[in-house]
């Protein structure tokens, strides 16, 4: 029975426990026990990546990374002279943690309550530029702004 379960999984790794149990003619509990206890496999979710790279793109990334590593090994100041940037979507609210909102209360007063923070519908792009010391410049894209090369030129002129 274990061999039949193993074959089903090898043929299609996306099968559910129910599908495998039905194919093998066993109950789901027995099938799950075989998968986890005997075959030592578990079901995991796929990892999302921004995009899958081709072999050429991977090779180019590795070449650039090796070049940067060599430069930083030769010149101690190399990384201190670099500024890098990142863009991210941020919501228009500033949540306060449970600890930050704590307060003193007397023995007879009711415990303070804090409502659950709901994400604001306001969502903007934040462009942040930083070096080895920290953030050197940031800019929130105005509402409705198209992020294109003209916008980036303007941001980079402010950065400079």
VMD Tcl script that builds the backbone (N, CA, C; Angstrom):
set m [mol new atoms 480]
animate dup $m
set s [atomselect $m all]
$s set {name element resname resid chain x y z} {
  {N N UNK 1 A 0.827 -1.203 0.000}
  {CA C UNK 1 A 0.000 0.000 0.000}
  {C C UNK 1 A 0.871 1.267 0.000}
  {N N UNK 2 A 1.980 1.218 0.775}
  {CA C UNK 2 A 2.880 2.377 0.842}
  {C C UNK 2 A 3.446 2.683 -0.545}
  {N N UNK 3 A 3.797 1.634 -1.274}
  {CA C UNK 3 A 4.360 1.829 -2.620}
  {C C UNK 3 A 3.345 2.476 -3.546}
  {N N UNK 4 A 2.076 2.108 -3.410}
  {CA C UNK 4 A 1.033 2.682 -4.260}
  {C C UNK 4 A 0.829 4.165 -3.950}
  {N N UNK 5 A 0.852 4.507 -2.651}
  {CA C UNK 5 A 0.724 5.921 -2.242}
  {C C UNK 5 A 1.921 6.710 -2.759}
  {N N UNK 6 A 3.129 6.146 -2.602}
  {CA C UNK 6 A 4.348 6.819 -3.060}
  {C C UNK 6 A 4.281 7.069 -4.570}
  {N N UNK 7 A 3.826 6.102 -5.331}
  {CA C UNK 7 A 3.722 6.239 -6.788}
  {C C UNK 7 A 2.734 7.341 -7.162}
  {N N UNK 8 A 1.586 7.371 -6.491}
  {CA C UNK 8 A 0.596 8.423 -6.762}
  {C C UNK 8 A 1.177 9.812 -6.522}
  {N N UNK 9 A 1.903 9.970 -5.415}
  {CA C UNK 9 A 2.487 11.280 -5.082}
  {C C UNK 9 A 3.553 11.655 -6.092}
  {N N UNK 10 A 4.382 10.694 -6.478}
  {CA C UNK 10 A 5.447 10.986 -7.456}
  {C C UNK 10 A 4.869 11.370 -8.817}
  {N N UNK 11 A 3.754 10.749 -9.192}
  {CA C UNK 11 A 3.136 11.057 -10.485}
  {C C UNK 11 A 2.486 12.437 -10.511}
  {N N UNK 12 A 1.919 12.839 -9.386}
  {CA C UNK 12 A 1.273 14.152 -9.320}
  {C C UNK 12 A 1.363 14.685 -7.893}
  {N N UNK 13 A 2.257 15.639 -7.672}
  {CA C UNK 13 A 2.477 16.169 -6.328}
  {C C UNK 13 A 1.367 17.098 -5.854}
  {N N UNK 14 A 0.427 17.407 -6.732}
  {CA C UNK 14 A -0.671 18.296 -6.358}
  {C C UNK 14 A -1.910 17.547 -5.876}
  {N N UNK 15 A -1.868 16.250 -5.853}
  {CA C UNK 15 A -3.018 15.479 -5.395}
  {C C UNK 15 A -3.289 15.746 -3.913}
  {N N UNK 16 A -4.556 15.745 -3.555}
  {CA C UNK 16 A -4.934 15.906 -2.158}
  {C C UNK 16 A -4.943 14.543 -1.481}
  {N N UNK 17 A -5.005 14.540 -0.157}
  {CA C UNK 17 A -5.086 13.293 0.598}
  {C C UNK 17 A -6.326 12.514 0.166}
  {N N UNK 18 A -7.421 13.214 -0.055}
  {CA C UNK 18 A -8.665 12.557 -0.484}
  {C C UNK 18 A -8.474 11.867 -1.840}
  {N N UNK 19 A -7.800 12.546 -2.790}
  {CA C UNK 19 A -7.565 11.953 -4.115}
  {C C UNK 19 A -6.707 10.693 -4.010}
  {N N UNK 20 A -5.651 10.760 -3.223}
  {CA C UNK 20 A -4.752 9.614 -3.070}
  {C C UNK 20 A -5.479 8.462 -2.394}
  {N N UNK 21 A -6.250 8.778 -1.352}
  {CA C UNK 21 A -6.999 7.743 -0.633}
  {C C UNK 21 A -7.996 7.061 -1.573}
  {N N UNK 22 A -8.692 7.841 -2.387}
  {CA C UNK 22 A -9.651 7.273 -3.333}
  {C C UNK 22 A -8.951 6.376 -4.360}
  {N N UNK 23 A -7.798 6.828 -4.878}
  {CA C UNK 23 A -7.054 6.036 -5.864}
  {C C UNK 23 A -6.565 4.717 -5.283}
  {N N UNK 24 A -6.146 4.754 -4.009}
  {CA C UNK 24 A -5.581 3.560 -3.383}
  {C C UNK 24 A -6.641 2.691 -2.707}
  {N N UNK 25 A -7.853 3.212 -2.557}
  {CA C UNK 25 A -8.920 2.454 -1.924}
  {C C UNK 25 A -8.758 2.318 -0.420}
  {N N UNK 26 A -8.189 3.339 0.232}
  {CA C UNK 26 A -8.032 3.325 1.692}
  {C C UNK 26 A -8.687 4.571 2.269}
  {N N UNK 27 A -8.858 4.577 3.602}
  {CA C UNK 27 A -9.477 5.745 4.228}
  {C C UNK 27 A -8.469 6.895 4.287}
  {N N UNK 28 A -8.984 8.110 4.448}
  {CA C UNK 28 A -8.129 9.301 4.447}
  {C C UNK 28 A -7.149 9.293 5.616}
  {N N UNK 29 A -7.583 8.817 6.777}
  {CA C UNK 29 A -6.705 8.770 7.949}
  {C C UNK 29 A -5.500 7.878 7.720}
  {N N UNK 30 A -5.741 6.706 7.132}
  {CA C UNK 30 A -4.634 5.787 6.837}
  {C C UNK 30 A -3.703 6.386 5.798}
  {N N UNK 31 A -4.289 7.038 4.798}
  {CA C UNK 31 A -3.487 7.666 3.748}
  {C C UNK 31 A -2.603 8.764 4.330}
  {N N UNK 32 A -3.179 9.589 5.183}
  {CA C UNK 32 A -2.408 10.673 5.802}
  {C C UNK 32 A -1.303 10.113 6.696}
  {N N UNK 33 A -1.584 9.026 7.423}
  {CA C UNK 33 A -0.565 8.401 8.270}
  {C C UNK 33 A 0.583 7.857 7.426}
  {N N UNK 34 A 0.256 7.249 6.294}
  {CA C UNK 34 A 1.310 6.742 5.400}
  {C C UNK 34 A 2.161 7.892 4.886}
  {N N UNK 35 A 1.515 8.984 4.477}
  {CA C UNK 35 A 2.246 10.130 3.926}
  {C C UNK 35 A 3.178 10.751 4.962}
  {N N UNK 36 A 2.661 10.970 6.168}
  {CA C UNK 36 A 3.451 11.692 7.165}
  {C C UNK 36 A 4.383 10.791 7.967}
  {N N UNK 37 A 3.888 9.635 8.391}
  {CA C UNK 37 A 4.692 8.775 9.267}
  {C C UNK 37 A 5.648 7.863 8.500}
  {N N UNK 38 A 5.159 7.242 7.426}
  {CA C UNK 38 A 5.992 6.284 6.691}
  {C C UNK 38 A 6.861 6.953 5.626}
  {N N UNK 39 A 6.260 7.843 4.826}
  {CA C UNK 39 A 7.009 8.486 3.745}
  {C C UNK 39 A 7.679 9.788 4.178}
  {N N UNK 40 A 7.315 10.295 5.342}
  {CA C UNK 40 A 7.902 11.531 5.910}
  {C C UNK 40 A 7.812 12.708 4.943}
  {N N UNK 41 A 6.636 12.886 4.349}
  {CA C UNK 41 A 6.419 14.037 3.485}
  {C C UNK 41 A 5.269 14.864 4.053}
  {N N UNK 42 A 5.259 16.147 3.727}
  {CA C UNK 42 A 4.181 17.020 4.186}
  {C C UNK 42 A 3.770 17.935 3.056}
  {N N UNK 43 A 2.585 18.436 3.143}
  {CA C UNK 43 A 2.059 19.325 2.111}
  {C C UNK 43 A 2.451 20.755 2.468}
  {N N UNK 44 A 3.049 21.464 1.539}
  {CA C UNK 44 A 3.462 22.845 1.764}
  {C C UNK 44 A 2.931 23.723 0.646}
  {N N UNK 45 A 2.791 24.993 0.939}
  {CA C UNK 45 A 2.360 25.954 -0.076}
  {C C UNK 45 A 3.564 26.385 -0.906}
  {N N UNK 46 A 3.304 26.777 -2.129}
  {CA C UNK 46 A 4.387 27.263 -2.976}
  {C C UNK 46 A 4.854 28.614 -2.459}
  {N N UNK 47 A 6.082 28.931 -2.742}
  {CA C UNK 47 A 6.632 30.228 -2.359}
  {C C UNK 47 A 6.482 31.163 -3.539}
  {N N UNK 48 A 5.832 32.295 -3.304}
  {CA C UNK 48 A 5.678 33.270 -4.375}
  {C C UNK 48 A 6.958 34.079 -4.507}
  {N N UNK 49 A 7.409 34.240 -5.715}
  {CA C UNK 49 A 8.568 35.070 -6.012}
  {C C UNK 49 A 8.116 36.138 -6.997}
  {N N UNK 50 A 8.788 37.291 -7.030}
  {CA C UNK 50 A 8.344 38.354 -7.937}
  {C C UNK 50 A 8.216 37.883 -9.382}
  {N N UNK 51 A 9.167 37.091 -9.844}
  {CA C UNK 51 A 9.076 36.508 -11.174}
  {C C UNK 51 A 10.140 35.432 -11.290}
  {N N UNK 52 A 9.921 34.515 -12.172}
  {CA C UNK 52 A 10.894 33.454 -12.404}
  {C C UNK 52 A 11.889 33.939 -13.448}
  {N N UNK 53 A 13.165 33.779 -13.157}
  {CA C UNK 53 A 14.209 34.263 -14.053}
  {C C UNK 53 A 14.632 33.180 -15.028}
  {N N UNK 54 A 15.042 33.615 -16.217}
  {CA C UNK 54 A 15.606 32.679 -17.188}
  {C C UNK 54 A 17.037 32.372 -16.771}
  {N N UNK 55 A 17.650 31.381 -17.415}
  {CA C UNK 55 A 19.041 31.029 -17.097}
  {C C UNK 55 A 19.982 32.201 -17.372}
  {N N UNK 56 A 19.745 32.928 -18.474}
  {CA C UNK 56 A 20.588 34.095 -18.804}
  {C C UNK 56 A 20.460 35.181 -17.738}
  {N N UNK 57 A 19.228 35.433 -17.290}
  {CA C UNK 57 A 19.015 36.455 -16.271}
  {C C UNK 57 A 19.687 36.054 -14.956}
  {N N UNK 58 A 19.582 34.768 -14.595}
  {CA C UNK 58 A 20.225 34.292 -13.373}
  {C C UNK 58 A 21.740 34.444 -13.455}
  {N N UNK 59 A 22.298 34.120 -14.607}
  {CA C UNK 59 A 23.745 34.227 -14.807}
  {C C UNK 59 A 24.192 35.693 -14.725}
  {N N UNK 60 A 23.399 36.584 -15.309}
  {CA C UNK 60 A 23.733 38.011 -15.264}
  {C C UNK 60 A 23.675 38.531 -13.825}
  {N N UNK 61 A 22.666 38.132 -13.076}
  {CA C UNK 61 A 22.565 38.541 -11.667}
  {C C UNK 61 A 23.768 38.055 -10.875}
  {N N UNK 62 A 24.193 36.814 -11.127}
  {CA C UNK 62 A 25.332 36.256 -10.411}
  {C C UNK 62 A 26.609 37.004 -10.778}
  {N N UNK 63 A 26.777 37.336 -12.046}
  {CA C UNK 63 A 27.961 38.083 -12.489}
  {C C UNK 63 A 28.023 39.449 -11.813}
  {N N UNK 64 A 26.893 40.148 -11.784}
  {CA C UNK 64 A 26.841 41.477 -11.157}
  {C C UNK 64 A 27.120 41.369 -9.652}
  {N N UNK 65 A 26.521 40.367 -9.001}
  {CA C UNK 65 A 26.737 40.191 -7.562}
  {C C UNK 65 A 28.203 39.900 -7.252}
  {N N UNK 66 A 28.836 39.050 -8.078}
  {CA C UNK 66 A 30.261 38.748 -7.871}
  {C C UNK 66 A 31.116 39.989 -8.072}
  {N N UNK 67 A 30.780 40.789 -9.095}
  {CA C UNK 67 A 31.517 42.025 -9.362}
  {C C UNK 67 A 31.399 42.993 -8.185}
  {N N UNK 68 A 30.190 43.157 -7.675}
  {CA C UNK 68 A 29.991 44.049 -6.524}
  {C C UNK 68 A 30.723 43.534 -5.295}
  {N N UNK 69 A 30.723 42.217 -5.102}
  {CA C UNK 69 A 31.433 41.638 -3.964}
  {C C UNK 69 A 32.927 41.901 -4.069}
  {N N UNK 70 A 33.493 41.709 -5.262}
  {CA C UNK 70 A 34.929 41.963 -5.462}
  {C C UNK 70 A 35.265 43.427 -5.207}
  {N N UNK 71 A 34.434 44.329 -5.729}
  {CA C UNK 71 A 34.673 45.769 -5.530}
  {C C UNK 71 A 34.626 46.135 -4.050}
  {N N UNK 72 A 33.653 45.569 -3.334}
  {CA C UNK 72 A 33.543 45.900 -1.910}
  {C C UNK 72 A 34.684 45.292 -1.111}
  {N N UNK 73 A 35.240 44.177 -1.575}
  {CA C UNK 73 A 36.393 43.575 -0.888}
  {C C UNK 73 A 37.655 44.403 -1.107}
  {N N UNK 74 A 37.797 44.973 -2.300}
  {CA C UNK 74 A 38.985 45.759 -2.622}
  {C C UNK 74 A 38.931 47.155 -2.014}
  {N N UNK 75 A 37.767 47.776 -2.029}
  {CA C UNK 75 A 37.609 49.156 -1.559}
  {C C UNK 75 A 36.649 49.182 -0.376}
  {N N UNK 76 A 37.166 49.534 0.795}
  {CA C UNK 76 A 36.356 49.540 2.014}
  {C C UNK 76 A 35.245 50.584 1.936}
  {N N UNK 77 A 35.482 51.687 1.221}
  {CA C UNK 77 A 34.506 52.776 1.124}
  {C C UNK 77 A 33.448 52.544 0.048}
  {N N UNK 78 A 33.580 51.464 -0.728}
  {CA C UNK 78 A 32.690 51.226 -1.868}
  {C C UNK 78 A 31.214 51.224 -1.458}
  {N N UNK 79 A 30.874 50.470 -0.448}
  {CA C UNK 79 A 29.468 50.388 -0.035}
  {C C UNK 79 A 28.976 51.682 0.591}
  {N N UNK 80 A 29.873 52.438 1.215}
  {CA C UNK 80 A 29.472 53.705 1.831}
  {C C UNK 80 A 29.146 54.763 0.789}
  {N N UNK 81 A 29.633 54.588 -0.440}
  {CA C UNK 81 A 29.392 55.562 -1.502}
  {C C UNK 81 A 28.153 55.230 -2.329}
  {N N UNK 82 A 27.478 54.143 -2.016}
  {CA C UNK 82 A 26.325 53.716 -2.806}
  {C C UNK 82 A 25.018 54.101 -2.126}
  {N N UNK 83 A 24.083 54.529 -2.945}
  {CA C UNK 83 A 22.716 54.807 -2.496}
  {C C UNK 83 A 21.809 53.893 -3.300}
  {N N UNK 84 A 20.904 53.242 -2.620}
  {CA C UNK 84 A 19.958 52.354 -3.294}
  {C C UNK 84 A 18.539 52.781 -2.936}
  {N N UNK 85 A 17.592 52.319 -3.701}
  {CA C UNK 85 A 16.216 52.733 -3.457}
  {C C UNK 85 A 15.255 51.573 -3.519}
  {N N UNK 86 A 14.078 51.820 -3.004}
  {CA C UNK 86 A 13.031 50.811 -3.020}
  {C C UNK 86 A 11.697 51.523 -3.060}
  {N N UNK 87 A 10.722 50.884 -3.678}
  {CA C UNK 87 A 9.377 51.448 -3.679}
  {C C UNK 87 A 8.434 50.429 -3.069}
  {N N UNK 88 A 7.462 50.923 -2.341}
  {CA C UNK 88 A 6.541 50.031 -1.664}
  {C C UNK 88 A 5.186 50.702 -1.512}
  {N N UNK 89 A 4.116 49.903 -1.549}
  {CA C UNK 89 A 2.781 50.420 -1.285}
  {C C UNK 89 A 2.600 50.519 0.217}
  {N N UNK 90 A 2.115 51.662 0.692}
  {CA C UNK 90 A 1.842 51.834 2.123}
  {C C UNK 90 A 0.419 52.335 2.292}
  {N N UNK 91 A -0.187 51.951 3.398}
  {CA C UNK 91 A -1.538 52.382 3.707}
  {C C UNK 91 A -1.490 53.669 4.512}
  {N N UNK 92 A -2.525 54.477 4.383}
  {CA C UNK 92 A -2.561 55.790 5.022}
  {C C UNK 92 A -3.068 55.766 6.445}
  {N N UNK 93 A -2.459 54.966 7.301}
  {CA C UNK 93 A -2.788 55.003 8.716}
  {C C UNK 93 A -1.549 54.667 9.516}
  {N N UNK 94 A -1.502 55.121 10.730}
  {CA C UNK 94 A -0.356 54.873 11.591}
  {C C UNK 94 A -0.842 54.064 12.784}
  {N N UNK 95 A -0.703 52.749 12.752}
  {CA C UNK 95 A -1.237 51.943 13.847}
  {C C UNK 95 A -0.446 52.143 15.135}
  {N N UNK 96 A -1.154 52.073 16.230}
  {CA C UNK 96 A -0.536 52.182 17.542}
  {C C UNK 96 A -0.543 50.785 18.150}
  {N N UNK 97 A 0.593 50.343 18.661}
  {CA C UNK 97 A 0.655 49.004 19.218}
  {C C UNK 97 A -0.103 48.936 20.539}
  {N N UNK 98 A -0.345 47.721 20.985}
  {CA C UNK 98 A -1.054 47.506 22.245}
  {C C UNK 98 A -0.264 48.123 23.392}
  {N N UNK 99 A 1.061 47.967 23.359}
  {CA C UNK 99 A 1.911 48.521 24.413}
  {C C UNK 99 A 1.907 50.046 24.387}
  {N N UNK 100 A 1.940 50.637 23.190}
  {CA C UNK 100 A 1.944 52.087 23.081}
  {C C UNK 100 A 0.637 52.692 23.588}
  {N N UNK 101 A -0.455 51.965 23.495}
  {CA C UNK 101 A -1.743 52.503 23.921}
  {C C UNK 101 A -2.090 52.120 25.363}
  {N N UNK 102 A -1.139 51.524 26.083}
  {CA C UNK 102 A -1.422 51.131 27.470}
  {C C UNK 102 A -1.570 52.367 28.344}
  {N N UNK 103 A -2.303 52.211 29.432}
  {CA C UNK 103 A -2.526 53.322 30.364}
  {C C UNK 103 A -2.762 52.777 31.756}
  {N N UNK 104 A -2.618 53.654 32.749}
  {CA C UNK 104 A -2.844 53.253 34.126}
  {C C UNK 104 A -4.341 53.181 34.395}
  {N N UNK 105 A -4.726 52.257 35.274}
  {CA C UNK 105 A -6.132 52.168 35.665}
  {C C UNK 105 A -6.212 51.877 37.147}
  {N N UNK 106 A -7.237 52.401 37.771}
  {CA C UNK 106 A -7.450 52.165 39.197}
  {C C UNK 106 A -8.081 50.801 39.431}
  {N N UNK 107 A -8.148 50.356 40.705}
  {CA C UNK 107 A -8.704 49.039 40.999}
  {C C UNK 107 A -10.185 48.911 40.650}
  {N N UNK 108 A -10.927 50.002 40.642}
  {CA C UNK 108 A -12.356 49.910 40.360}
  {C C UNK 108 A -12.709 50.311 38.933}
  {N N UNK 109 A -11.775 50.913 38.217}
  {CA C UNK 109 A -12.089 51.354 36.849}
  {C C UNK 109 A -12.021 50.178 35.876}
  {N N UNK 110 A -12.761 50.309 34.792}
  {CA C UNK 110 A -12.813 49.253 33.784}
  {C C UNK 110 A -11.529 49.226 32.972}
  {N N UNK 111 A -11.218 48.073 32.477}
  {CA C UNK 111 A -10.037 47.928 31.642}
  {C C UNK 111 A -10.243 48.682 30.335}
  {N N UNK 112 A -9.247 49.451 29.882}
  {CA C UNK 112 A -9.410 50.194 28.623}
  {C C UNK 112 A -9.519 49.236 27.439}
  {N N UNK 113 A -10.232 49.675 26.418}
  {CA C UNK 113 A -10.434 48.857 25.224}
  {C C UNK 113 A -9.823 49.555 24.026}
  {N N UNK 114 A -9.379 48.749 23.104}
  {CA C UNK 114 A -8.791 49.296 21.881}
  {C C UNK 114 A -9.441 48.589 20.697}
  {N N UNK 115 A -9.964 49.373 19.792}
  {CA C UNK 115 A -10.585 48.806 18.595}
  {C C UNK 115 A -9.529 48.273 17.650}
  {N N UNK 116 A -9.904 47.283 16.888}
  {CA C UNK 116 A -9.004 46.704 15.894}
  {C C UNK 116 A -8.771 47.720 14.781}
  {N N UNK 117 A -7.512 47.930 14.415}
  {CA C UNK 117 A -7.186 48.866 13.340}
  {C C UNK 117 A -7.629 48.284 12.000}
  {N N UNK 118 A -8.339 49.050 11.245}
  {CA C UNK 118 A -8.768 48.646 9.916}
  {C C UNK 118 A -7.913 49.386 8.901}
  {N N UNK 119 A -7.473 48.680 7.882}
  {CA C UNK 119 A -6.650 49.325 6.858}
  {C C UNK 119 A -7.420 50.454 6.202}
  {N N UNK 120 A -6.743 51.549 6.037}
  {CA C UNK 120 A -7.344 52.688 5.365}
  {C C UNK 120 A -7.459 52.385 3.880}
  {N N UNK 121 A -8.412 53.001 3.243}
  {CA C UNK 121 A -8.538 52.828 1.799}
  {C C UNK 121 A -7.492 53.647 1.067}
  {N N UNK 122 A -6.849 54.566 1.773}
  {CA C UNK 122 A -5.808 55.379 1.174}
  {C C UNK 122 A -4.537 54.547 1.073}
  {N N UNK 123 A -4.060 54.370 -0.142}
  {CA C UNK 123 A -2.875 53.567 -0.386}
  {C C UNK 123 A -1.997 54.359 -1.345}
  {N N UNK 124 A -0.746 54.585 -0.959}
  {CA C UNK 124 A 0.155 55.374 -1.791}
  {C C UNK 124 A 1.481 54.639 -1.962}
  {N N UNK 125 A 2.237 55.054 -2.958}
  {CA C UNK 125 A 3.562 54.495 -3.186}
  {C C UNK 125 A 4.581 55.342 -2.433}
  {N N UNK 126 A 5.435 54.669 -1.668}
  {CA C UNK 126 A 6.531 55.329 -0.961}
  {C C UNK 126 A 7.827 54.937 -1.643}
  {N N UNK 127 A 8.592 55.938 -2.059}
  {CA C UNK 127 A 9.920 55.710 -2.616}
  {C C UNK 127 A 10.919 56.084 -1.533}
  {N N UNK 128 A 11.778 55.155 -1.168}
  {CA C UNK 128 A 12.768 55.408 -0.110}
  {C C UNK 128 A 14.157 55.124 -0.659}
  {N N UNK 129 A 15.089 56.010 -0.383}
  {CA C UNK 129 A 16.483 55.860 -0.815}
  {C C UNK 129 A 17.348 55.867 0.429}
  {N N UNK 130 A 18.299 54.943 0.481}
  {CA C UNK 130 A 19.124 54.837 1.671}
  {C C UNK 130 A 20.536 54.414 1.310}
  {N N UNK 131 A 21.445 54.715 2.245}
  {CA C UNK 131 A 22.832 54.301 2.096}
  {C C UNK 131 A 23.211 53.485 3.329}
  {N N UNK 132 A 24.506 53.319 3.566}
  {CA C UNK 132 A 24.943 52.498 4.698}
  {C C UNK 132 A 24.583 53.125 6.046}
  {N N UNK 133 A 24.289 54.408 6.063}
  {CA C UNK 133 A 23.950 55.108 7.312}
  {C C UNK 133 A 22.447 55.076 7.610}
  {N N UNK 134 A 21.624 54.959 6.585}
  {CA C UNK 134 A 20.175 54.965 6.778}
  {C C UNK 134 A 19.478 55.666 5.623}
  {N N UNK 135 A 18.249 56.124 5.853}
  {CA C UNK 135 A 17.457 56.777 4.804}
  {C C UNK 135 A 18.028 58.156 4.498}
  {N N UNK 136 A 18.247 58.426 3.197}
  {CA C UNK 136 A 18.757 59.734 2.783}
  {C C UNK 136 A 17.675 60.577 2.113}
  {N N UNK 137 A 16.634 59.929 1.592}
  {CA C UNK 137 A 15.554 60.673 0.949}
  {C C UNK 137 A 14.341 59.764 0.826}
  {N N UNK 138 A 13.159 60.348 0.981}
  {CA C UNK 138 A 11.935 59.591 0.727}
  {C C UNK 138 A 10.896 60.500 0.101}
  {N N UNK 139 A 9.997 59.890 -0.646}
  {CA C UNK 139 A 8.960 60.666 -1.318}
  {C C UNK 139 A 7.716 59.799 -1.443}
  {N N UNK 140 A 6.583 60.385 -1.067}
  {CA C UNK 140 A 5.295 59.731 -1.285}
  {C C UNK 140 A 4.771 60.204 -2.634}
  {N N UNK 141 A 4.350 59.265 -3.461}
  {CA C UNK 141 A 3.778 59.636 -4.753}
  {C C UNK 141 A 2.403 60.251 -4.509}
  {N N UNK 142 A 2.113 61.387 -5.109}
  {CA C UNK 142 A 0.793 62.003 -4.934}
  {C C UNK 142 A -0.312 61.068 -5.425}
  {N N UNK 143 A -1.485 61.210 -4.846}
  {CA C UNK 143 A -2.621 60.369 -5.214}
  {C C UNK 143 A -2.924 60.531 -6.708}
  {N N UNK 144 A -3.033 59.439 -7.415}
  {CA C UNK 144 A -3.327 59.470 -8.837}
  {C C UNK 144 A -2.105 59.629 -9.722}
  {N N UNK 145 A -0.926 59.753 -9.117}
  {CA C UNK 145 A 0.311 59.932 -9.878}
  {C C UNK 145 A 0.700 58.636 -10.579}
  {N N UNK 146 A 1.007 58.717 -11.857}
  {CA C UNK 146 A 1.525 57.566 -12.583}
  {C C UNK 146 A 3.021 57.491 -12.336}
  {N N UNK 147 A 3.482 56.313 -11.928}
  {CA C UNK 147 A 4.914 56.145 -11.650}
  {C C UNK 147 A 5.581 55.783 -12.987}
  {N N UNK 148 A 6.208 56.772 -13.591}
  {CA C UNK 148 A 6.863 56.563 -14.876}
  {C C UNK 148 A 8.245 57.199 -14.834}
  {N N UNK 149 A 8.933 57.207 -15.968}
  {CA C UNK 149 A 10.303 57.713 -15.966}
  {C C UNK 149 A 10.368 59.206 -15.652}
  {N N UNK 150 A 9.374 59.989 -16.089}
  {CA C UNK 150 A 9.375 61.426 -15.792}
  {C C UNK 150 A 9.279 61.667 -14.284}
  {N N UNK 151 A 8.418 60.867 -13.628}
  {CA C UNK 151 A 8.282 60.997 -12.172}
  {C C UNK 151 A 9.588 60.620 -11.478}
  {N N UNK 152 A 10.223 59.523 -11.931}
  {CA C UNK 152 A 11.486 59.099 -11.328}
  {C C UNK 152 A 12.595 60.123 -11.550}
  {N N UNK 153 A 12.632 60.759 -12.722}
  {CA C UNK 153 A 13.637 61.803 -12.982}
  {C C UNK 153 A 13.489 62.929 -11.974}
  {N N UNK 154 A 12.246 63.333 -11.725}
  {CA C UNK 154 A 11.975 64.392 -10.758}
  {C C UNK 154 A 12.429 63.980 -9.347}
  {N N UNK 155 A 12.131 62.752 -8.972}
  {CA C UNK 155 A 12.520 62.250 -7.649}
  {C C UNK 155 A 14.037 62.178 -7.521}
  {N N UNK 156 A 14.706 61.688 -8.574}
  {CA C UNK 156 A 16.158 61.565 -8.526}
  {C C UNK 156 A 16.840 62.938 -8.503}
  {N N UNK 157 A 16.227 63.954 -9.119}
  {CA C UNK 157 A 16.788 65.307 -9.043}
  {C C UNK 157 A 16.707 65.830 -7.610}
  {N N UNK 158 A 15.605 65.535 -6.937}
  {CA C UNK 158 A 15.496 65.905 -5.516}
  {C C UNK 158 A 16.509 65.146 -4.668}
  {N N UNK 159 A 16.717 63.893 -4.991}
  {CA C UNK 159 A 17.695 63.079 -4.263}
  {C C UNK 159 A 19.093 63.635 -4.425}
  {N N UNK 160 A 19.431 64.026 -5.639}
  {CA C UNK 160 A 20.765 64.541 -5.915}
  {C C UNK 160 A 20.997 65.850 -5.168}
}
mol reanalyze $m
mol bondsrecalc $m
mol representation Tube
mol addrep $m
